[in-house]
Amino acid sequence: MHRNPHGENGYDLVVAAEDDGIHAVVGDLAASGVSVQPIQVDLRTPKGSTR
């Protein structure tokens, strides 16, 4: 597993992707002690970018 410098500094993470693969990375990131919020959204669209 890789080290996550964001979690070590007390940051929470919001991760976004357009497909359901986003949920697969949450476990790896959360295992390093980070609070992770996955959002499945297409940021290329106006609706997705305002979500």
TARA-V296638 format. One record per backbone hydrogen bond with DSSP energy under -0.5 kcal/mol. NH is the residue of the N-H (numbers start at 1). CO is the residue of the C=O. If there is no record, write none. Layout:
nh,co
NH,CO
NH,CO
This chain:
nh,co
5,3
8,4
9,5
9,6
10,7
11,6
13,35
15,13
15,37
17,39
22,19
23,20
24,21
25,21
25,22
26,22
27,23
28,24
29,25
30,26
31,27
32,28
32,29
33,30
34,29
36,34
37,13
38,36
39,15
41,17
41,39
43,41
45,42
49,45
50,46
51,48
